[in-house]
Amino acid sequence: MAIAALLTAFVAWERSSPDPLWPLAVLRLRTVRSATLAAVTFFTPVLGLLFFAPL
């Protein structure tokens, strides 16, 4: 639940900032949105494997 609150706070901060760290308007492009979703979908299990494999 903390990560959701932090993500929400980050998005709110970035939307109100005059010079954002990462412009959220870039996610309106379909190719960027699709590539981001694909990367998250691929790398989440990889990071999970790297975390649980040493156990």
Secondary structure, 3 states (H helix, E strand, C coil): CHHHHHHHHHHHHHHHCCCCCCCHHHHHCHHHHHHHHHHHHHHHHHHHHHHHCCC
